[in-house]
Amino acid sequence: MKSSSSTMISPIFFLLLCFAYASASGAYLRVGYYQKTCPEAETIVRKAVKKAVASNPGIAAGLIRMHFHDCLSGYGCDASVLLKSTQGNDAERDSPVNKPSLRGFEVIDEAKAQIEAVCPGTVSCADIIAFAARDSAYKAGGIYYAVPAGRRDGRVSIKNEVIQNLPSPNLTASALVKNFARKGMSVDEMVTLSGAHSIGVSHCSSFSERLSFNATHAQDPSLDPSYAAFLKTKCPSAGANATVALDIVTPTRLDNKYYKELKHNRGLLTSDQTLMNSHLTTGMVVNNARHGALWAKKFAKAMVHMGSLDVLTGAQGEVRRHCSVVN
């Protein structure tokens, strides 16, 4: 397949793909779930995302990351990441993995309030997150896919579940493979979804160990020396709270430049660069770097799969009136 600079995907193609996937998954999610009960739902979310990204392009990365963190935590795609802590229970959003770096809560809240005004008690917060992530992928990279909906909101959110389940920035490729496999996701899906790191930022504390590696190496030997020198200017020893773009080439564009940078040893996190350096994943990185349009199609398909993980449906869970608290 020839590579392409365009990542726009046929909406009809992915509408059909997602119908088939939802049916095959047995998860009772379907495209057009709110067509009769709240036909305005997806439009409301899309407008809220468009407004937020126009004001702050970084919100697109935040909303995609929110979907990841919701689905890959211990409870699956149930909007548990939105629940606030209560007396006697620290929630996921207060995990150091999420606080203060997870962004986009206000976008979800705005969309939810507008939807409640026209369709009270109908559209789940979990579905709103999934819609918002899709719309963010479209705004940031022209990647469109239909979202099967019908998720219900969970009632449980536990802080410790985040660290126990989400992949850390220091994982090796083999550890990442095992982490995603526990959720039923393939190696190729893991590598494909890692491409979300083509947008967004990381705190220096997530990769500072690579800049002062050991007594033998001044920095991680898998790190391009010139890139390491650049990072040291951005992350002085006392600057753990500073941030650096995950992809310095196209930091606000969701594309396959991320993989091209890995080929040049310019992956910011250990969990990024390991994908190029491991025999388990090197070929996938090279292929994604070469074929941008193919990667975009795979990204859309993998997002749909991830969005179906451990979902609550039917009479399970609830539809929250306010996303940050249970009914």
LUMFIDREN-54971 format. One record per residue (C-alpha): residue number from 1; residue in three letters; chain; y, x negated, z. Coordinates in steps of 0.25 Angstrom, whole numbers, plus 5000, padded with zeros to 4 digits. Example, Ala and Ser with C-alpha at 12.3 -4.5 7.8 and 13.67 -1.06 7.14 Angstrom:
BEGIN
(1, 'ALA', 'A', (4982, 4951, 5031))
(2, 'SER', 'A', (4996, 4945, 5029))
This chain:
BEGIN
(1, 'MET', 'A', (5000, 5000, 5000))
(2, 'LYS', 'A', (5014, 4995, 4997))
(3, 'SER', 'A', (5023, 4993, 5008))
(4, 'SER', 'A', (5036, 5002, 5009))
(5, 'SER', 'A', (5049, 5001, 5016))
(6, 'SER', 'A', (5049, 5016, 5017))
(7, 'THR', 'A', (5041, 5022, 5029))
(8, 'MET', 'A', (5044, 5037, 5025))
(9, 'ILE', 'A', (5031, 5045, 5025))
(10, 'SER', 'A', (5028, 5058, 5019))
(11, 'PRO', 'A', (5030, 5069, 5029))
(12, 'ILE', 'A', (5019, 5077, 5021))
(13, 'PHE', 'A', (5009, 5066, 5022))
(14, 'PHE', 'A', (5011, 5065, 5037))
(15, 'LEU', 'A', (5011, 5079, 5039))
(16, 'LEU', 'A', (4997, 5080, 5033))
(17, 'LEU', 'A', (4993, 5068, 5041))
(18, 'CYS', 'A', (4997, 5073, 5054))
(19, 'PHE', 'A', (4991, 5087, 5052))
(20, 'ALA', 'A', (4978, 5080, 5049))
(21, 'TYR', 'A', (4979, 5071, 5061))
(22, 'ALA', 'A', (4983, 5082, 5071))
(23, 'SER', 'A', (4971, 5090, 5066))
(24, 'ALA', 'A', (4961, 5078, 5067))
(25, 'SER', 'A', (4966, 5073, 5081))
(26, 'GLY', 'A', (4962, 5086, 5087))
(27, 'ALA', 'A', (4975, 5085, 5096))
(28, 'TYR', 'A', (4980, 5099, 5092))
(29, 'LEU', 'A', (4993, 5093, 5087))
(30, 'ARG', 'A', (4998, 5098, 5074))
(31, 'VAL', 'A', (5010, 5096, 5064))
(32, 'GLY', 'A', (5020, 5108, 5065))
(33, 'TYR', 'A', (5015, 5112, 5079))
(34, 'TYR', 'A', (5029, 5118, 5082))
(35, 'GLN', 'A', (5031, 5124, 5068))
(36, 'LYS', 'A', (5030, 5138, 5074))
(37, 'THR', 'A', (5034, 5136, 5088))
(38, 'CYS', 'A', (5046, 5127, 5087))
(39, 'PRO', 'A', (5049, 5123, 5072))
(40, 'GLU', 'A', (5061, 5116, 5076))
(41, 'ALA', 'A', (5054, 5106, 5086))
(42, 'GLU', 'A', (5052, 5094, 5076))
(43, 'THR', 'A', (5066, 5096, 5070))
(44, 'ILE', 'A', (5073, 5096, 5084))
(45, 'VAL', 'A', (5066, 5083, 5088))
(46, 'ARG', 'A', (5069, 5076, 5074))
(47, 'LYS', 'A', (5084, 5079, 5076))
(48, 'ALA', 'A', (5084, 5074, 5090))
(49, 'VAL', 'A', (5077, 5061, 5086))
(50, 'LYS', 'A', (5086, 5060, 5074))
(51, 'LYS', 'A', (5099, 5061, 5083))
(52, 'ALA', 'A', (5093, 5051, 5093))
(53, 'VAL', 'A', (5089, 5041, 5083))
(54, 'ALA', 'A', (5103, 5042, 5076))
(55, 'SER', 'A', (5110, 5039, 5089))
(56, 'ASN', 'A', (5100, 5028, 5093))
(57, 'PRO', 'A', (5089, 5023, 5083))
(58, 'GLY', 'A', (5081, 5017, 5094))
(59, 'ILE', 'A', (5077, 5031, 5099))
(60, 'ALA', 'A', (5067, 5032, 5087))
(61, 'ALA', 'A', (5059, 5020, 5093))
(62, 'GLY', 'A', (5061, 5027, 5107))
(63, 'LEU', 'A', (5055, 5040, 5103))
(64, 'ILE', 'A', (5043, 5034, 5095))
(65, 'ARG', 'A', (5040, 5025, 5107))
(66, 'MET', 'A', (5041, 5037, 5116))
(67, 'HIS', 'A', (5030, 5044, 5108))
(68, 'PHE', 'A', (5022, 5031, 5109))
(69, 'HIS', 'A', (5023, 5031, 5124))
(70, 'ASP', 'A', (5020, 5045, 5126))
(71, 'CYS', 'A', (5008, 5045, 5118))
(72, 'LEU', 'A', (5002, 5032, 5122))
(73, 'SER', 'A', (5004, 5034, 5137))
(74, 'GLY', 'A', (4993, 5039, 5145))
(75, 'TYR', 'A', (4995, 5054, 5142))
(76, 'GLY', 'A', (4997, 5054, 5127))
(77, 'CYS', 'A', (5008, 5061, 5119))
(78, 'ASP', 'A', (5012, 5071, 5129))
(79, 'ALA', 'A', (5027, 5068, 5132))
(80, 'SER', 'A', (5023, 5062, 5146))
(81, 'VAL', 'A', (5032, 5050, 5142))
(82, 'LEU', 'A', (5044, 5060, 5144))
(83, 'LEU', 'A', (5041, 5065, 5158))
(84, 'LYS', 'A', (5050, 5060, 5169))
(85, 'SER', 'A', (5044, 5055, 5182))
(86, 'THR', 'A', (5043, 5064, 5193))
(87, 'GLN', 'A', (5042, 5062, 5208))
(88, 'GLY', 'A', (5029, 5055, 5211))
(89, 'ASN', 'A', (5026, 5052, 5196))
(90, 'ASP', 'A', (5032, 5042, 5187))
(91, 'ALA', 'A', (5031, 5046, 5172))
(92, 'GLU', 'A', (5029, 5038, 5160))
(93, 'ARG', 'A', (5044, 5037, 5156))
(94, 'ASP', 'A', (5046, 5029, 5168))
(95, 'SER', 'A', (5036, 5019, 5165))
(96, 'PRO', 'A', (5043, 5005, 5162))
(97, 'VAL', 'A', (5037, 5006, 5148))
(98, 'ASN', 'A', (5045, 5018, 5146))
(99, 'LYS', 'A', (5057, 5017, 5155))
(100, 'PRO', 'A', (5068, 5014, 5151))
(101, 'SER', 'A', (5064, 5010, 5137))
(102, 'LEU', 'A', (5058, 5023, 5132))
(103, 'ARG', 'A', (5068, 5031, 5124))
(104, 'GLY', 'A', (5071, 5044, 5118))
(105, 'PHE', 'A', (5068, 5054, 5129))
(106, 'GLU', 'A', (5082, 5060, 5127))
(107, 'VAL', 'A', (5078, 5063, 5112))
(108, 'ILE', 'A', (5065, 5070, 5116))
(109, 'ASP', 'A', (5073, 5078, 5127))
(110, 'GLU', 'A', (5084, 5082, 5117))
(111, 'ALA', 'A', (5073, 5087, 5107))
(112, 'LYS', 'A', (5065, 5094, 5118))
(113, 'ALA', 'A', (5078, 5102, 5123))
(114, 'GLN', 'A', (5081, 5106, 5109))
(115, 'ILE', 'A', (5067, 5111, 5106))
(116, 'GLU', 'A', (5066, 5118, 5119))
(117, 'ALA', 'A', (5079, 5126, 5116))
(118, 'VAL', 'A', (5072, 5132, 5103))
(119, 'CYS', 'A', (5057, 5131, 5107))
(120, 'PRO', 'A', (5055, 5131, 5122))
(121, 'GLY', 'A', (5042, 5126, 5128))
(122, 'THR', 'A', (5036, 5123, 5114))
(123, 'VAL', 'A', (5038, 5109, 5110))
(124, 'SER', 'A', (5032, 5098, 5118))
(125, 'CYS', 'A', (5039, 5085, 5122))
(126, 'ALA', 'A', (5027, 5077, 5117))
(127, 'ASP', 'A', (5029, 5083, 5103))
(128, 'ILE', 'A', (5044, 5080, 5104))
(129, 'ILE', 'A', (5040, 5065, 5106))
(130, 'ALA', 'A', (5031, 5065, 5095))
(131, 'PHE', 'A', (5041, 5072, 5085))
(132, 'ALA', 'A', (5052, 5062, 5090))
(133, 'ALA', 'A', (5043, 5050, 5088))
(134, 'ARG', 'A', (5040, 5055, 5074))
(135, 'ASP', 'A', (5055, 5058, 5071))
(136, 'SER', 'A', (5059, 5044, 5076))
(137, 'ALA', 'A', (5049, 5037, 5067))
(138, 'TYR', 'A', (5055, 5045, 5055))
(139, 'LYS', 'A', (5069, 5041, 5059))
(140, 'ALA', 'A', (5066, 5026, 5062))
(141, 'GLY', 'A', (5056, 5024, 5050))
(142, 'GLY', 'A', (5055, 5036, 5041))
(143, 'ILE', 'A', (5041, 5038, 5047))
(144, 'TYR', 'A', (5038, 5053, 5047))
(145, 'TYR', 'A', (5025, 5060, 5051))
(146, 'ALA', 'A', (5022, 5074, 5056))
(147, 'VAL', 'A', (5019, 5076, 5071))
(148, 'PRO', 'A', (5008, 5084, 5075))
(149, 'ALA', 'A', (5013, 5092, 5088))
(150, 'GLY', 'A', (5007, 5100, 5099))
(151, 'ARG', 'A', (5008, 5090, 5110))
(152, 'ARG', 'A', (5010, 5096, 5124))
(153, 'ASP', 'A', (5017, 5088, 5135))
(154, 'GLY', 'A', (5010, 5082, 5147))
(155, 'ARG', 'A', (5013, 5084, 5161))
(156, 'VAL', 'A', (5009, 5070, 5166))
(157, 'SER', 'A', (5017, 5057, 5164))
(158, 'ILE', 'A', (5013, 5044, 5172))
(159, 'LYS', 'A', (5021, 5031, 5172))
(160, 'ASN', 'A', (5009, 5022, 5173))
(161, 'GLU', 'A', (5002, 5028, 5161))
(162, 'VAL', 'A', (5012, 5021, 5152))
(163, 'ILE', 'A', (5009, 5007, 5155))
(164, 'GLN', 'A', (4994, 5010, 5156))
(165, 'ASN', 'A', (4994, 5016, 5142))
(166, 'LEU', 'A', (5005, 5011, 5133))
(167, 'PRO', 'A', (5003, 4997, 5126))
(168, 'SER', 'A', (5012, 4986, 5132))
(169, 'PRO', 'A', (5020, 4977, 5124))
(170, 'ASN', 'A', (5011, 4965, 5128))
(171, 'LEU', 'A', (4998, 4971, 5122))
(172, 'THR', 'A', (4990, 4963, 5112))
(173, 'ALA', 'A', (4985, 4970, 5100))
(174, 'SER', 'A', (4971, 4972, 5105))
(175, 'ALA', 'A', (4977, 4978, 5118))
(176, 'LEU', 'A', (4985, 4987, 5109))
(177, 'VAL', 'A', (4973, 4991, 5101))
(178, 'LYS', 'A', (4966, 4995, 5114))
(179, 'ASN', 'A', (4978, 5003, 5119))
(180, 'PHE', 'A', (4980, 5011, 5107))
(181, 'ALA', 'A', (4964, 5013, 5105))
(182, 'ARG', 'A', (4964, 5020, 5119))
(183, 'LYS', 'A', (4973, 5031, 5113))
(184, 'GLY', 'A', (4964, 5032, 5100))
(185, 'MET', 'A', (4974, 5024, 5091))
(186, 'SER', 'A', (4969, 5014, 5081))
(187, 'VAL', 'A', (4973, 4999, 5080))
(188, 'ASP', 'A', (4981, 5002, 5067))
(189, 'GLU', 'A', (4988, 5014, 5074))
(190, 'MET', 'A', (4992, 5005, 5085))
(191, 'VAL', 'A', (4998, 4994, 5075))
(192, 'THR', 'A', (5005, 5005, 5067))
(193, 'LEU', 'A', (5012, 5012, 5079))
(194, 'SER', 'A', (5016, 4998, 5084))
(195, 'GLY', 'A', (5026, 4999, 5072))
(196, 'ALA', 'A', (5034, 5008, 5081))
(197, 'HIS', 'A', (5039, 4995, 5086))
(198, 'SER', 'A', (5047, 4993, 5074))
(199, 'ILE', 'A', (5058, 5001, 5081))
(200, 'GLY', 'A', (5063, 5001, 5095))
(201, 'VAL', 'A', (5066, 4990, 5105))
(202, 'SER', 'A', (5058, 4982, 5116))
(203, 'HIS', 'A', (5063, 4977, 5130))
(204, 'CYS', 'A', (5062, 4962, 5131))
(205, 'SER', 'A', (5053, 4964, 5143))
(206, 'SER', 'A', (5042, 4969, 5133))
(207, 'PHE', 'A', (5041, 4956, 5126))
(208, 'SER', 'A', (5048, 4945, 5134))
(209, 'GLU', 'A', (5035, 4938, 5138))
(210, 'ARG', 'A', (5034, 4934, 5123))
(211, 'LEU', 'A', (5047, 4926, 5124))
(212, 'SER', 'A', (5042, 4917, 5136))
(213, 'PHE', 'A', (5028, 4917, 5132))
(214, 'ASN', 'A', (5022, 4905, 5140))
(215, 'ALA', 'A', (5023, 4890, 5143))
(216, 'THR', 'A', (5017, 4887, 5129))
(217, 'HIS', 'A', (5025, 4897, 5121))
(218, 'ALA', 'A', (5040, 4900, 5123))
(219, 'GLN', 'A', (5037, 4914, 5117))
(220, 'ASP', 'A', (5025, 4921, 5112))
(221, 'PRO', 'A', (5019, 4913, 5100))
(222, 'SER', 'A', (5017, 4926, 5092))
(223, 'LEU', 'A', (5032, 4928, 5092))
(224, 'ASP', 'A', (5041, 4923, 5081))
(225, 'PRO', 'A', (5049, 4912, 5087))
(226, 'SER', 'A', (5062, 4916, 5081))
(227, 'TYR', 'A', (5059, 4931, 5085))
(228, 'ALA', 'A', (5056, 4926, 5099))
(229, 'ALA', 'A', (5070, 4918, 5099))
(230, 'PHE', 'A', (5077, 4931, 5095))
(231, 'LEU', 'A', (5070, 4939, 5106))
(232, 'LYS', 'A', (5074, 4929, 5117))
(233, 'THR', 'A', (5089, 4931, 5113))
(234, 'LYS', 'A', (5086, 4946, 5115))
(235, 'CYS', 'A', (5078, 4945, 5128))
(236, 'PRO', 'A', (5084, 4935, 5138))
(237, 'SER', 'A', (5075, 4932, 5150))
(238, 'ALA', 'A', (5083, 4942, 5158))
(239, 'GLY', 'A', (5084, 4953, 5147))
(240, 'ALA', 'A', (5071, 4961, 5149))
(241, 'ASN', 'A', (5079, 4974, 5147))
(242, 'ALA', 'A', (5084, 4969, 5133))
(243, 'THR', 'A', (5078, 4976, 5121))
(244, 'VAL', 'A', (5074, 4970, 5107))
(245, 'ALA', 'A', (5070, 4978, 5094))
(246, 'LEU', 'A', (5055, 4978, 5092))
(247, 'ASP', 'A', (5058, 4976, 5077))
(248, 'ILE', 'A', (5070, 4968, 5075))
(249, 'VAL', 'A', (5070, 4970, 5059))
(250, 'THR', 'A', (5071, 4985, 5059))
(251, 'PRO', 'A', (5072, 4989, 5074))
(252, 'THR', 'A', (5076, 5004, 5071))
(253, 'ARG', 'A', (5067, 5006, 5059))
(254, 'LEU', 'A', (5052, 5010, 5061))
(255, 'ASP', 'A', (5045, 5002, 5050))
(256, 'ASN', 'A', (5035, 4991, 5048))
(257, 'LYS', 'A', (5044, 4980, 5050))
(258, 'TYR', 'A', (5038, 4979, 5064))
(259, 'TYR', 'A', (5025, 4974, 5058))
(260, 'LYS', 'A', (5032, 4964, 5049))
(261, 'GLU', 'A', (5039, 4958, 5061))
(262, 'LEU', 'A', (5025, 4956, 5068))
(263, 'LYS', 'A', (5021, 4948, 5056))
(264, 'HIS', 'A', (5032, 4938, 5059))
(265, 'ASN', 'A', (5029, 4938, 5074))
(266, 'ARG', 'A', (5041, 4946, 5078))
(267, 'GLY', 'A', (5034, 4957, 5086))
(268, 'LEU', 'A', (5042, 4960, 5098))
(269, 'LEU', 'A', (5031, 4964, 5108))
(270, 'THR', 'A', (5018, 4957, 5110))
(271, 'SER', 'A', (5011, 4970, 5106))
(272, 'ASP', 'A', (5019, 4970, 5093))
(273, 'GLN', 'A', (5016, 4955, 5089))
(274, 'THR', 'A', (5001, 4956, 5093))
(275, 'LEU', 'A', (4999, 4966, 5082))
(276, 'MET', 'A', (5001, 4955, 5072))
(277, 'ASN', 'A', (4994, 4944, 5079))
(278, 'SER', 'A', (4981, 4952, 5082))
(279, 'HIS', 'A', (4969, 4953, 5072))
(280, 'LEU', 'A', (4968, 4967, 5076))
(281, 'THR', 'A', (4981, 4971, 5071))
(282, 'THR', 'A', (4987, 4960, 5062))
(283, 'GLY', 'A', (4983, 4967, 5049))
(284, 'MET', 'A', (4989, 4980, 5053))
(285, 'VAL', 'A', (5002, 4974, 5056))
(286, 'VAL', 'A', (5002, 4967, 5042))
(287, 'ASN', 'A', (4999, 4980, 5035))
(288, 'ASN', 'A', (5010, 4987, 5042))
(289, 'ALA', 'A', (5020, 4977, 5039))
(290, 'ARG', 'A', (5016, 4977, 5024))
(291, 'HIS', 'A', (5015, 4992, 5023))
(292, 'GLY', 'A', (5027, 4999, 5029))
(293, 'ALA', 'A', (5024, 5013, 5024))
(294, 'LEU', 'A', (5009, 5013, 5027))
(295, 'TRP', 'A', (5013, 5009, 5042))
(296, 'ALA', 'A', (5023, 5020, 5043))
(297, 'LYS', 'A', (5012, 5030, 5039))
(298, 'LYS', 'A', (5002, 5024, 5049))
(299, 'PHE', 'A', (5013, 5025, 5059))
(300, 'ALA', 'A', (5015, 5040, 5057))
(301, 'LYS', 'A', (5000, 5042, 5058))
(302, 'ALA', 'A', (4999, 5034, 5070))
(303, 'MET', 'A', (5010, 5041, 5077))
(304, 'VAL', 'A', (5004, 5055, 5074))
(305, 'HIS', 'A', (4991, 5049, 5080))
(306, 'MET', 'A', (4998, 5044, 5093))
(307, 'GLY', 'A', (5005, 5057, 5094))
(308, 'SER', 'A', (4992, 5064, 5096))
(309, 'LEU', 'A', (4987, 5055, 5107))
(310, 'ASP', 'A', (4982, 5063, 5120))
(311, 'VAL', 'A', (4991, 5075, 5117))
(312, 'LEU', 'A', (4991, 5087, 5125))
(313, 'THR', 'A', (4990, 5100, 5117))
(314, 'GLY', 'A', (4988, 5115, 5118))
(315, 'ALA', 'A', (4989, 5119, 5132))
(316, 'GLN', 'A', (4989, 5105, 5138))
(317, 'GLY', 'A', (5001, 5100, 5144))
(318, 'GLU', 'A', (5014, 5107, 5142))
(319, 'VAL', 'A', (5027, 5108, 5134))
(320, 'ARG', 'A', (5038, 5103, 5143))
(321, 'ARG', 'A', (5051, 5110, 5143))
(322, 'HIS', 'A', (5058, 5096, 5146))
(323, 'CYS', 'A', (5051, 5084, 5142))
(324, 'SER', 'A', (5053, 5075, 5154))
(325, 'VAL', 'A', (5047, 5085, 5164))
(326, 'VAL', 'A', (5035, 5094, 5164))
(327, 'ASN', 'A', (5037, 5109, 5164))
